[in-house]
Amino acid sequence: MSHWNLELDARDSADEPVLFVMAGSGVEERATEPHQHARGQLFGSLRGLLTVGLENGVWVVPAIHAVWIPPHHQHSGRTHGPFHGWSAYVAESACDSLPSQPCALRISGLLREAVLRASQWPIAPLDGPKSRVADVILDEIRTLPVEQLGLPLPREARLQRIARALIANPADDRDLESWAAWASVSSRTLSRRFVAETGFHFTAWRQRARLMRSLEMLASGMPVTAIALDLGYSTASAYIALFRRTFAETPAAFRLRLQH
């Protein structure tokens, strides 16, 4: 199995395989600073939760999804709670027919098994059977349906300042007018541009920010009632009801699925 912490800078030459996979697990949270590299990267988890930071948003990725990052796109990552994950790195020359923008994919059983098989290989040129498995992985990246995940960030600087403050503290309960005054923007402009730039009304975006953070907290093992109160919900029942409407399962069921 390739080592999780392999330094990529030395692995982007023409002599390296078109694809290799690293996998690893641990109980401690792990984080990478924003970075980019010449290879495309597909990463996901078999157990646990992953937060991916992109230039235009933040994605929280459960174990049933994978994230594709094309070459030269800046990104960061953080695990939450016990984690078992993998990353497949694709040579830039093989990325032309793959998605040109970062996206989340609903992982298939075929992709999962192919990635696990490739994680057992040494980093070396691929023979015929290995090349065919690599082709399966590339075909899955190319054809799997794209999922709408995460929390898009507005582009306008003042709105982005508000958004990042709410990501840092989703429990902040200031109303739209208060946030507009804090960022020196009119409440009407804030409301209108938030929808135009994120696809969400301000209140809905803030609720989504809280739910995204709650996924991380669930993965860390925090009790549901404590999560609800820490994130500013009036009661645990209110949090559970919103979670169920959004994700079609309870927080407890989601946590159980992450663990297994």
FITIKOL-86750 format. One line per field, with one value per residue (C-alpha): x, y, z; residue in one letter. Coordinates in nm, 2 decimals. Each point is the difference from the previous one (the first is absolute). Example, Ala and Ser with C-alpha at 12.3 -4.5 7.8 and 13.67 -1.06 7.14 Angstrom:
BEGIN
c1: (1.23; 0.14)
c2: (-0.45; 0.34)
c3: (0.78; -0.07)
aa: (a; s)
REM end
This chain:
BEGIN
c1: (0.00; 0.14; 0.08; -0.26; 0.26; 0.18; 0.15; -0.15; 0.25; 0.23; -0.28; -0.11; 0.26; -0.07; 0.17; -0.27; -0.32; -0.31; -0.17; 0.09; -0.20; 0.09; -0.21; 0.02; -0.19; 0.03; -0.19; 0.16; -0.13; 0.21; 0.02; 0.19; 0.06; -0.13; 0.22; -0.01; 0.18; 0.04; -0.19; -0.38; -0.12; -0.30; -0.04; -0.26; -0.05; -0.10; -0.08; -0.03; -0.06; 0.22; -0.02; 0.14; 0.08; -0.01; 0.04; -0.37; -0.14; 0.02; -0.12; -0.07; 0.04; -0.15; 0.12; -0.25; 0.17; 0.33; 0.14; 0.18; 0.26; 0.14; 0.37; 0.12; -0.31; 0.07; -0.16; 0.04; -0.14; -0.08; -0.13; -0.24; 0.01; 0.13; 0.07; 0.09; 0.06; 0.17; 0.13; 0.05; 0.24; -0.04; 0.27; -0.08; 0.02; -0.29; -0.23; -0.11; -0.33; -0.07; -0.20; 0.17; -0.14; 0.01; -0.31; -0.15; -0.09; -0.23; 0.25; -0.09; 0.08; 0.21; 0.21; 0.05; 0.12; 0.23; 0.16; 0.06; 0.16; 0.23; 0.09; 0.19; 0.23; 0.35; 0.05; 0.14; -0.09; -0.32; -0.02; -0.29; -0.24; 0.08; -0.05; -0.35; -0.09; 0.14; -0.22; -0.30; 0.08; 0.03; -0.32; -0.18; 0.13; -0.11; -0.36; -0.12; -0.28; 0.10; -0.14; -0.09; 0.19; 0.15; -0.03; 0.06; 0.17; -0.12; 0.26; -0.06; 0.26; -0.24; -0.24; 0.29; 0.12; -0.35; 0.00; 0.34; -0.10; -0.30; 0.20; 0.24; -0.30; -0.32; -0.18; 0.03; -0.37; 0.03; -0.28; 0.05; -0.02; 0.27; 0.23; -0.05; 0.09; 0.31; 0.12; -0.09; -0.25; -0.37; -0.24; -0.17; 0.33; 0.10; -0.32; -0.01; 0.37; 0.01; -0.27; 0.17; 0.35; -0.08; -0.34; -0.12; -0.19; 0.20; -0.20; 0.01; 0.38; 0.05; -0.21; 0.21; 0.32; -0.13; -0.10; 0.34; 0.18; -0.23; 0.11; 0.36; -0.11; -0.20; 0.31; 0.20; -0.24; -0.16; -0.35; -0.30; -0.14; 0.34; 0.03; -0.34; 0.07; 0.35; -0.13; -0.28; -0.31; -0.27; -0.04; 0.15; -0.33; 0.02; 0.35; -0.11; -0.30; 0.20; 0.27; -0.26; -0.16; 0.34; 0.17; -0.30; 0.13; 0.06; 0.33; 0.04; -0.06; 0.26; 0.26; -0.07; 0.05; 0.33; 0.13; -0.08)
c2: (0.00; 0.34; 0.23; 0.27; 0.27; -0.05; 0.33; 0.07; 0.24; -0.29; -0.20; 0.22; -0.11; -0.18; -0.31; -0.05; -0.21; 0.16; -0.07; -0.10; -0.02; 0.07; -0.11; 0.03; 0.02; 0.15; 0.13; 0.34; 0.29; 0.08; 0.32; 0.13; 0.37; 0.14; -0.14; -0.11; -0.25; -0.11; -0.33; -0.02; -0.14; -0.21; -0.06; -0.14; -0.20; -0.35; 0.12; 0.35; 0.35; 0.23; 0.38; 0.13; 0.37; 0.14; 0.35; 0.04; -0.19; -0.26; -0.36; -0.26; -0.34; -0.31; -0.35; -0.06; 0.28; 0.07; 0.33; 0.06; 0.29; 0.07; 0.09; 0.33; 0.08; 0.12; -0.20; -0.10; -0.28; -0.10; -0.33; -0.01; -0.28; -0.35; -0.02; -0.25; 0.16; -0.02; 0.23; -0.09; 0.22; 0.03; 0.12; 0.34; -0.16; -0.23; 0.27; 0.16; -0.21; 0.03; 0.27; 0.34; 0.14; -0.14; -0.21; -0.26; -0.34; -0.26; -0.29; -0.33; -0.34; -0.06; 0.32; -0.09; -0.35; 0.12; 0.27; -0.25; -0.24; 0.28; 0.10; -0.33; 0.08; 0.14; 0.33; -0.13; -0.02; -0.20; -0.33; -0.12; -0.11; 0.30; 0.23; -0.14; 0.06; 0.36; 0.04; -0.11; 0.27; 0.27; -0.11; 0.03; 0.35; 0.09; -0.14; -0.01; 0.25; 0.33; 0.07; 0.34; 0.02; 0.27; 0.36; 0.24; 0.33; 0.33; 0.17; 0.36; 0.09; 0.14; -0.30; -0.24; 0.16; -0.07; -0.35; -0.08; 0.14; -0.22; -0.31; 0.08; 0.04; -0.14; 0.07; 0.37; 0.11; 0.35; 0.08; 0.11; 0.37; -0.04; -0.19; 0.26; 0.28; -0.20; -0.04; 0.35; -0.11; 0.07; -0.28; 0.00; -0.04; -0.28; -0.19; 0.04; -0.08; -0.30; -0.17; 0.10; -0.12; -0.31; -0.12; 0.03; 0.26; 0.14; -0.19; -0.33; 0.04; 0.06; -0.31; -0.20; 0.12; -0.12; -0.34; -0.04; 0.07; -0.24; -0.28; 0.06; 0.00; -0.32; -0.16; 0.10; -0.18; 0.31; -0.06; 0.11; 0.23; 0.17; 0.05; 0.16; 0.24; 0.09; 0.09; 0.23; -0.22; 0.06; -0.38; -0.33; -0.08; 0.30; -0.10; -0.36; 0.10; 0.23; -0.26; -0.26; 0.23; 0.08; -0.34; -0.24; -0.17; 0.09; 0.12; -0.33; -0.20; 0.21; -0.05; -0.38; -0.01; 0.19; -0.25; -0.30)
c3: (0.00; -0.10; 0.29; 0.08; 0.04; -0.33; -0.12; -0.34; -0.14; -0.08; -0.16; -0.29; -0.26; -0.32; 0.14; 0.26; -0.06; -0.14; 0.33; 0.35; 0.33; 0.36; 0.29; 0.38; 0.32; 0.35; 0.30; 0.01; -0.21; -0.30; -0.20; -0.30; -0.08; -0.33; -0.29; -0.36; -0.21; -0.36; 0.04; 0.02; 0.33; 0.09; 0.37; 0.24; 0.31; 0.10; 0.35; 0.15; -0.13; -0.21; -0.04; -0.33; -0.04; -0.35; -0.14; -0.04; 0.29; 0.27; -0.04; 0.27; -0.15; 0.15; -0.07; -0.29; -0.21; -0.16; -0.11; -0.33; -0.01; -0.35; -0.03; 0.13; 0.20; 0.35; 0.28; 0.37; 0.20; 0.36; 0.15; 0.29; 0.25; -0.08; -0.37; -0.26; -0.34; -0.34; -0.28; -0.36; -0.19; -0.38; -0.24; -0.16; -0.34; 0.08; 0.14; -0.33; -0.02; 0.38; 0.16; -0.04; 0.33; 0.36; 0.06; 0.24; -0.13; 0.14; 0.04; -0.16; 0.13; -0.31; 0.06; 0.36; -0.07; -0.28; 0.22; 0.28; -0.25; -0.13; 0.35; 0.04; -0.30; 0.03; -0.18; -0.32; -0.37; -0.05; -0.18; -0.20; 0.28; 0.21; -0.29; -0.05; 0.36; -0.03; -0.31; 0.21; 0.26; -0.28; -0.16; 0.33; 0.07; -0.36; 0.03; 0.36; 0.08; 0.15; 0.35; 0.14; 0.32; 0.22; 0.07; -0.30; 0.09; -0.14; -0.22; 0.11; 0.27; 0.26; -0.04; 0.02; 0.32; 0.15; -0.13; 0.14; 0.34; 0.01; -0.10; 0.29; 0.24; -0.14; 0.33; -0.05; 0.00; -0.13; -0.25; -0.36; 0.09; 0.26; -0.23; -0.27; 0.23; 0.12; -0.36; -0.11; -0.26; -0.03; 0.12; -0.34; -0.19; 0.25; -0.05; -0.38; -0.07; 0.24; -0.21; -0.33; 0.11; 0.21; -0.12; 0.37; 0.18; 0.29; 0.27; -0.19; -0.06; 0.38; 0.08; -0.25; 0.17; 0.33; -0.14; -0.17; 0.33; 0.18; -0.23; 0.12; 0.36; -0.05; -0.14; 0.30; 0.23; 0.16; 0.15; -0.21; 0.27; 0.05; -0.38; -0.02; 0.29; -0.12; -0.34; 0.13; -0.05; 0.26; 0.07; -0.11; -0.16; -0.23; -0.11; -0.06; -0.20; -0.23; -0.04; -0.10; -0.25; -0.16; 0.00; 0.03; 0.31; 0.37; 0.13; 0.20; -0.32; -0.19; 0.27; 0.00; -0.38; 0.03; 0.26; -0.22)
aa: (m; s; h; w; n; l; e; l; d; a; r; d; s; a; d; e; p; v; l; f; v; m; a; g; s; g; v; e; e; r; a; t; e; p; h; q; h; a; r; g; q; l; f; g; s; l; r; g; l; l; t; v; g; l; e; n; g; v; w; v; v; p; a; i; h; a; v; w; i; p; p; h; h; q; h; s; g; r; t; h; g; p; f; h; g; w; s; a; y; v; a; e; s; a; c; d; s; l; p; s; q; p; c; a; l; r; i; s; g; l; l; r; e; a; v; l; r; a; s; q; w; p; i; a; p; l; d; g; p; k; s; r; v; a; d; v; i; l; d; e; i; r; t; l; p; v; e; q; l; g; l; p; l; p; r; e; a; r; l; q; r; i; a; r; a; l; i; a; n; p; a; d; d; r; d; l; e; s; w; a; a; w; a; s; v; s; s; r; t; l; s; r; r; f; v; a; e; t; g; f; h; f; t; a; w; r; q; r; a; r; l; m; r; s; l; e; m; l; a; s; g; m; p; v; t; a; i; a; l; d; l; g; y; s; t; a; s; a; y; i; a; l; f; r; r; t; f; a; e; t; p; a; a; f; r; l; r; l; q; h)
REM end
